[in-house]
């Protein structure tokens, strides 16, 4: 980031007025404010979007009372949560009860520092950015266990233990899928990973190899478990555990858990876009059609839509199914992709090109499979069905 800071100072004519470290501190403070705004706006936008998407899937209208199209509904909910009382159970550990949501929020917010939103736009360009993001994200496990234990409630404790078992288990295939790309790219820097995918969609790592193509789906599945989203929402299964590890939370302390879930969705999808889907790079080589940060946000939004879509499509897994999928399916396939990527890294130009062709064939097969399933089920999107009906009448 230092070259960017220097360029901004020179463009504004501020060089030499104050020591350089003062301006760097100001830029870092501005960046922290921007990231805080992103952290605050993401849950507000996503709660509204999730309600609207679920309404569309279930043939409903969704929020439409507070503001145009219900856009002010989540703001009204936020005001309500700010005014609600924070209640701590009498026999709970009040200190740990307070620290739990803070640790969870820290674990999902701090990784945003290393996210490269566009070329040169990253607050902390770390040469071990991937390792940093995976490491600090582990704070969430500690916070969930702490919240469950401090609540002095058996449902909360069981939810905390479930979250520990689930997140720790799925961190392994998550890390293996990312390591598959790192072996081919030869770098742990998030910025360098995005730079290595410039030149068009054929340069994206998801299409560079059949192993990275498979690793992408392993990552998407394990990231759903990491964020405790359906069908992996066992730590807070309302039909079994009331509300899981945050049963005894109310007001803004509960809201912090809710905000953390949506920010974590943003983080895991930012990692997916950076590692697999080209980062800020566009679809075509040459001059991009849109700004890099717009491409980046568009890809992240598409992945977040898929996560919401899956929530209202799939049923919740049982605990044994959850562990079976993680340890006996995703982990072995994760090792296969990593070892295969290691062999591919030793290949020459011809071998790399052959692997890329196989990856594109896999993608074509996947698309055909999806289309075949749509045809077999006879599913027609609601708006398309309405259009056909209007034309028929």
C-alpha positions as CSV (number, residue, x, y, z in Angstrom):
1,X,0.0,0.0,0.0
2,X,2.9,2.4,0.5
3,X,3.3,3.2,-3.3
4,X,-0.5,4.0,-3.3
5,X,-0.1,6.3,-0.3
6,X,2.9,8.1,-1.9
7,X,1.0,8.5,-5.1
8,X,-2.0,10.0,-3.3
9,X,0.2,12.4,-1.3
10,X,2.0,13.5,-4.5
11,X,-1.3,14.0,-6.4
12,X,-2.8,16.1,-3.6
13,X,0.4,18.1,-3.1
14,X,0.7,17.1,0.6
15,X,4.3,15.7,0.4
16,X,6.6,17.3,2.9
17,X,3.9,19.2,4.9
18,X,3.8,16.6,7.6
19,X,6.0,13.5,8.3
20,X,5.1,10.6,6.1
21,X,4.1,8.4,9.1
22,X,1.4,10.9,10.0
23,X,-0.2,10.7,6.6
24,X,0.1,6.9,6.7
25,X,-1.7,6.9,10.0
26,X,-4.5,9.1,8.5
27,X,-4.9,6.8,5.5
28,X,-5.1,3.7,7.8
29,X,-7.7,5.5,9.9
30,X,-9.7,6.3,6.8
31,X,-9.5,2.7,5.7
32,X,-10.6,1.5,9.1
33,X,-13.7,3.8,8.9
34,X,-14.5,2.5,5.4
35,X,-14.2,-1.1,6.5
36,X,-16.4,-0.3,9.6
37,X,-19.0,1.2,7.2
38,X,-18.8,-2.0,5.1
39,X,-19.2,-4.1,8.2
40,X,-22.3,-2.1,9.3
41,X,-24.0,-1.9,5.9
42,X,-23.5,-5.6,4.9
43,X,-25.9,-7.0,7.5
44,X,-28.5,-4.3,6.7
45,X,-28.4,-4.9,3.0
46,X,-28.2,-8.7,3.3
47,X,-31.1,-9.0,5.7
48,X,-33.3,-7.1,3.3
49,X,-31.9,-9.1,0.3
50,X,-32.4,-12.4,2.0
51,X,-36.0,-11.6,2.8
52,X,-36.7,-10.6,-0.8
53,X,-34.9,-13.6,-2.3
54,X,-36.8,-16.0,0.1
55,X,-40.0,-14.3,-0.8
56,X,-39.3,-14.7,-4.5
57,X,-38.5,-18.4,-4.0
58,X,-41.6,-19.0,-1.9
59,X,-43.9,-17.0,-4.2
60,X,-44.4,-14.2,-1.7
61,X,-43.9,-10.4,-1.8
62,X,-41.5,-9.9,1.2
63,X,-40.9,-6.6,3.0
64,X,-43.0,-3.8,1.4
65,X,-44.3,-1.7,4.3
66,X,-41.5,0.4,5.6
67,X,-40.1,2.5,2.8
68,X,-40.2,1.9,-0.9
69,X,-39.9,-1.9,-1.6
70,X,-39.4,-2.3,2.2
71,X,-35.8,-0.8,2.0
72,X,-36.2,0.8,5.4
73,X,-37.3,-2.4,7.2
74,X,-33.9,-3.5,8.3
75,X,-33.0,0.1,9.5
76,X,-36.2,0.0,11.6
77,X,-35.1,-3.4,13.0
78,X,-31.7,-2.0,13.8
79,X,-33.2,0.9,15.7
80,X,-35.4,-1.6,17.6
81,X,-32.4,-3.7,18.6
82,X,-30.5,-0.6,19.8
83,X,-33.3,0.2,22.2
84,X,-33.8,-3.3,23.5
85,X,-32.4,-4.2,26.9
86,X,-29.3,-6.4,27.1
87,X,-30.2,-9.1,29.6
88,X,-27.6,-11.3,31.4
89,X,-28.8,-14.4,33.2
90,X,-28.4,-14.3,37.0
91,X,-26.1,-17.3,37.2
92,X,-24.2,-16.6,34.0
93,X,-20.5,-15.5,33.9
94,X,-21.2,-11.9,33.1
95,X,-17.6,-11.1,31.8
96,X,-17.4,-14.1,29.5
97,X,-21.0,-13.5,28.4
98,X,-19.9,-10.0,27.2
99,X,-16.6,-11.1,25.6
100,X,-18.2,-13.9,23.6
101,X,-19.9,-11.8,20.9
102,X,-16.9,-9.4,20.8
103,X,-14.5,-12.3,19.9
104,X,-16.9,-13.6,17.3
105,X,-17.2,-10.2,15.7
106,X,-13.4,-9.7,15.8
107,X,-12.8,-13.1,14.0
108,X,-15.1,-12.1,11.1
109,X,-14.2,-8.4,10.8
110,X,-10.4,-8.4,11.0
111,X,-9.9,-10.6,7.9
112,X,-11.4,-7.7,5.8
113,X,-8.0,-5.9,6.2
114,X,-6.3,-8.3,3.8
115,X,-9.1,-8.3,1.1
116,X,-7.9,-6.8,-2.2
117,X,-11.0,-5.0,-3.5
118,X,-9.2,-3.8,-6.7
119,X,-5.7,-3.4,-8.0
120,X,-3.9,-1.3,-5.3
121,X,-7.0,-1.1,-3.0
122,X,-6.1,-3.2,0.0
123,X,-5.6,-2.0,3.5
124,X,-2.9,-4.6,4.5
125,X,-1.1,-6.2,1.5
126,X,0.4,-9.1,3.5
127,X,2.7,-11.6,1.8
128,X,1.0,-14.2,3.9
129,X,-2.5,-12.8,3.5
130,X,-4.2,-16.2,3.1
131,X,-2.6,-17.6,6.2
132,X,-3.5,-14.4,8.1
133,X,-7.2,-14.7,7.1
134,X,-7.5,-18.4,8.0
135,X,-5.7,-17.7,11.3
136,X,-7.7,-14.8,12.7
137,X,-11.0,-16.4,11.6
138,X,-10.5,-19.0,14.3
139,X,-11.5,-16.4,16.9
140,X,-15.1,-17.2,16.0
141,X,-14.8,-20.7,17.4
142,X,-13.5,-19.4,20.7
143,X,-16.2,-16.8,20.9
144,X,-19.0,-19.3,20.3
145,X,-17.7,-21.7,22.9
146,X,-17.3,-18.8,25.3
147,X,-20.9,-17.6,24.7
148,X,-22.3,-21.1,25.2
149,X,-20.3,-21.8,28.3
150,X,-20.9,-18.4,30.0
151,X,-24.7,-18.5,29.5
152,X,-25.1,-21.4,32.0
153,X,-27.7,-23.0,29.8
154,X,-27.5,-26.5,28.5
155,X,-28.9,-25.6,25.1
156,X,-26.3,-22.8,24.7
157,X,-23.5,-25.1,25.8
158,X,-24.6,-27.8,23.4
159,X,-24.7,-25.2,20.6
160,X,-21.2,-24.0,21.5
161,X,-19.9,-27.5,21.4
162,X,-21.5,-28.2,18.1
163,X,-20.1,-25.0,16.6
164,X,-16.6,-26.1,17.8
165,X,-16.9,-29.5,16.3
166,X,-18.3,-28.3,13.0
167,X,-16.1,-25.3,12.3
168,X,-12.9,-27.1,13.3
169,X,-13.8,-30.1,11.2
170,X,-14.6,-28.1,8.1
171,X,-11.6,-25.8,8.4
172,X,-9.5,-28.8,7.2
173,X,-11.2,-29.2,3.7
174,X,-11.5,-25.4,3.6
175,X,-7.7,-25.1,4.0
176,X,-6.9,-28.0,1.6
177,X,-9.0,-26.4,-1.2
178,X,-7.2,-23.1,-0.8
179,X,-3.9,-24.9,-0.7
180,X,-4.7,-26.5,-4.0
181,X,-4.6,-23.1,-5.7
182,X,-1.6,-21.9,-3.6
183,X,0.5,-24.9,-4.8
184,X,-0.1,-23.9,-8.5
185,X,0.2,-20.1,-7.9
186,X,3.2,-20.3,-5.6
187,X,2.2,-17.4,-3.3
188,X,0.2,-16.8,-0.1
189,X,-0.5,-13.1,-1.0
190,X,-4.1,-12.3,-1.7
191,X,-3.1,-9.5,-4.0
192,X,-0.6,-11.7,-5.9
193,X,-3.3,-14.4,-6.4
194,X,-5.6,-11.8,-8.0
195,X,-2.9,-10.4,-10.2
196,X,-2.0,-13.9,-11.4
197,X,-5.5,-14.3,-12.8
198,X,-5.5,-11.2,-15.1
199,X,-6.0,-11.7,-18.8
200,X,-9.6,-13.0,-19.0
201,X,-11.8,-15.8,-17.6
202,X,-9.5,-18.5,-19.0
203,X,-6.8,-17.3,-16.5
204,X,-9.0,-17.7,-13.5
205,X,-7.7,-20.5,-11.2
206,X,-11.1,-22.3,-11.2
207,X,-10.6,-23.0,-14.9
208,X,-6.8,-23.7,-14.8
209,X,-7.1,-27.3,-13.6
210,X,-9.6,-30.0,-12.9
211,X,-8.2,-30.1,-9.4
212,X,-8.8,-26.4,-8.7
213,X,-12.3,-26.8,-10.3
214,X,-13.1,-29.5,-7.8
215,X,-11.4,-27.5,-5.0
216,X,-13.8,-24.6,-5.7
217,X,-16.8,-26.7,-4.9
218,X,-15.1,-28.1,-1.8
219,X,-14.5,-24.6,-0.7
220,X,-18.1,-23.5,-1.3
221,X,-19.4,-26.4,0.7
222,X,-17.0,-26.0,3.6
223,X,-17.5,-22.2,3.7
224,X,-21.3,-22.8,4.2
225,X,-20.4,-24.9,7.3
226,X,-17.9,-22.3,8.5
227,X,-20.6,-19.7,8.4
228,X,-23.2,-22.1,10.0
229,X,-25.6,-21.5,7.1
230,X,-28.3,-24.0,6.0
231,X,-27.9,-26.9,5.6
232,X,-25.1,-26.7,8.2
233,X,-26.9,-24.5,10.8
234,X,-26.7,-27.1,13.6
235,X,-25.0,-24.8,16.2
236,X,-28.2,-22.7,16.3
237,X,-30.8,-25.2,15.2
238,X,-34.0,-23.6,16.5
239,X,-36.0,-26.9,16.4
240,X,-33.5,-28.6,18.7
241,X,-31.6,-26.0,20.7
242,X,-34.0,-23.0,20.9
243,X,-31.4,-20.7,19.4
244,X,-28.1,-22.5,20.2
245,X,-25.1,-20.7,21.6
246,X,-26.8,-17.3,21.6
247,X,-30.1,-18.4,23.3
248,X,-29.4,-16.2,26.3
249,X,-28.5,-13.1,24.4
250,X,-30.8,-10.2,23.6
251,X,-30.6,-6.6,22.2
252,X,-27.4,-5.5,20.6
253,X,-25.4,-8.4,22.0
254,X,-27.6,-10.8,20.0
255,X,-27.4,-8.4,17.0
256,X,-23.6,-8.7,17.1
257,X,-23.9,-12.4,16.5
258,X,-26.4,-11.8,13.6
259,X,-24.1,-9.1,12.1
260,X,-21.1,-11.5,12.4
261,X,-22.9,-14.1,10.3
262,X,-23.5,-11.8,7.4
263,X,-20.0,-10.3,7.6
264,X,-18.5,-13.8,7.6
265,X,-20.5,-14.6,4.5
266,X,-18.9,-11.5,2.9
267,X,-15.4,-12.6,4.0
268,X,-15.6,-16.2,2.7
269,X,-17.0,-15.0,-0.6
270,X,-14.3,-12.4,-0.9
271,X,-11.8,-15.2,-0.4
272,X,-13.6,-17.4,-3.0
273,X,-13.5,-14.6,-5.6
274,X,-9.9,-13.7,-4.9
275,X,-8.6,-17.2,-4.9
276,X,-10.7,-18.9,-7.6
277,X,-12.8,-16.4,-9.6
278,X,-10.2,-13.9,-10.8
279,X,-10.5,-11.3,-8.1
280,X,-11.1,-7.8,-9.6
281,X,-10.3,-9.0,-13.1
282,X,-13.1,-9.1,-15.7
283,X,-14.2,-11.8,-18.1
284,X,-12.4,-10.6,-21.2
285,X,-8.7,-9.8,-21.7
286,X,-7.6,-6.3,-22.4
287,X,-9.2,-3.2,-21.0
288,X,-12.0,-4.1,-18.5
289,X,-15.6,-3.1,-19.1
290,X,-16.1,-2.0,-15.5
291,X,-13.9,-0.8,-12.7
292,X,-12.1,-3.6,-10.8
293,X,-13.9,-3.1,-7.6
294,X,-17.3,-3.4,-9.4
295,X,-16.3,-6.7,-10.9
296,X,-15.2,-7.9,-7.4
297,X,-18.4,-6.8,-5.7
298,X,-20.5,-8.3,-8.6
299,X,-18.9,-11.7,-8.1
300,X,-19.2,-11.5,-4.3
301,X,-22.9,-10.6,-4.7
302,X,-23.5,-13.6,-7.0
303,X,-22.0,-16.0,-4.5
304,X,-24.0,-14.5,-1.6
305,X,-27.1,-15.0,-3.7
306,X,-26.2,-18.7,-4.0
307,X,-25.8,-19.0,-0.2
308,X,-29.3,-17.4,0.3
309,X,-30.8,-19.6,-2.4
310,X,-29.4,-22.8,-0.8
311,X,-30.8,-21.7,2.6
312,X,-34.4,-21.9,1.2
313,X,-33.8,-25.0,-0.9
314,X,-32.0,-27.6,1.2
315,X,-33.0,-29.3,4.5
316,X,-30.8,-29.3,7.6
317,X,-28.4,-32.2,7.9
318,X,-28.2,-34.4,10.9
319,X,-25.0,-34.3,13.1
320,X,-23.8,-37.7,11.8
321,X,-24.4,-36.6,8.2
322,X,-22.5,-33.4,8.8
323,X,-19.5,-35.2,10.2
324,X,-19.6,-37.9,7.5
325,X,-19.6,-35.3,4.7
326,X,-16.7,-33.4,6.3
327,X,-14.4,-36.2,7.3
328,X,-15.2,-38.9,4.8
329,X,-16.0,-37.0,1.7
330,X,-14.5,-33.4,1.6
331,X,-11.3,-34.2,3.4
332,X,-10.2,-37.1,1.1
333,X,-11.2,-35.2,-2.0
334,X,-9.3,-32.2,-0.6
335,X,-6.1,-34.2,-0.3
336,X,-6.7,-35.5,-3.9
337,X,-7.0,-32.0,-5.3
338,X,-3.9,-30.8,-3.4
339,X,-1.7,-33.7,-4.4
340,X,-3.0,-33.5,-8.0
341,X,-2.2,-29.7,-8.1
342,X,1.3,-30.5,-6.8
343,X,1.9,-32.9,-9.8
344,X,0.4,-30.3,-12.1
345,X,2.8,-27.7,-10.8
346,X,5.7,-29.9,-12.1
347,X,4.3,-30.1,-15.6
348,X,5.5,-28.2,-18.6
349,X,3.5,-25.8,-20.8
350,X,1.8,-28.7,-22.7
351,X,0.7,-30.4,-19.5
352,X,-0.7,-27.2,-18.1
353,X,-2.7,-26.6,-21.3
354,X,-4.1,-30.1,-21.2
355,X,-5.2,-29.7,-17.6
356,X,-6.9,-26.4,-18.5
357,X,-8.8,-28.2,-21.3
358,X,-10.0,-30.9,-18.9
359,X,-11.1,-28.2,-16.5
360,X,-13.3,-26.6,-19.2
361,X,-14.7,-30.0,-20.1
362,X,-15.7,-30.5,-16.5
363,X,-17.3,-27.1,-16.4
364,X,-19.3,-27.9,-19.6
365,X,-20.4,-31.2,-18.1
366,X,-21.5,-29.5,-14.9
367,X,-23.6,-27.0,-16.9
368,X,-25.2,-29.8,-18.9
369,X,-26.0,-31.7,-15.7
370,X,-27.7,-28.7,-14.2
371,X,-29.7,-28.1,-17.4
372,X,-30.7,-31.7,-17.5
373,X,-31.9,-31.6,-13.9
374,X,-34.0,-28.5,-14.6
375,X,-35.5,-30.3,-17.6
376,X,-36.2,-33.5,-15.6
377,X,-37.9,-31.7,-12.8
378,X,-39.9,-29.5,-15.2
379,X,-39.0,-26.4,-13.2
380,X,-39.7,-23.1,-14.8
381,X,-38.9,-19.8,-13.2
382,X,-42.0,-18.0,-12.0
383,X,-41.5,-14.9,-14.1
384,X,-40.9,-17.0,-17.2
385,X,-44.1,-19.0,-16.5
386,X,-46.1,-15.7,-16.1
387,X,-44.7,-14.4,-19.4
388,X,-45.7,-17.7,-21.2
389,X,-49.2,-17.5,-19.7
390,X,-49.6,-13.9,-20.9
391,X,-48.5,-14.8,-24.4
392,X,-50.9,-17.7,-24.4
393,X,-53.9,-15.5,-23.4
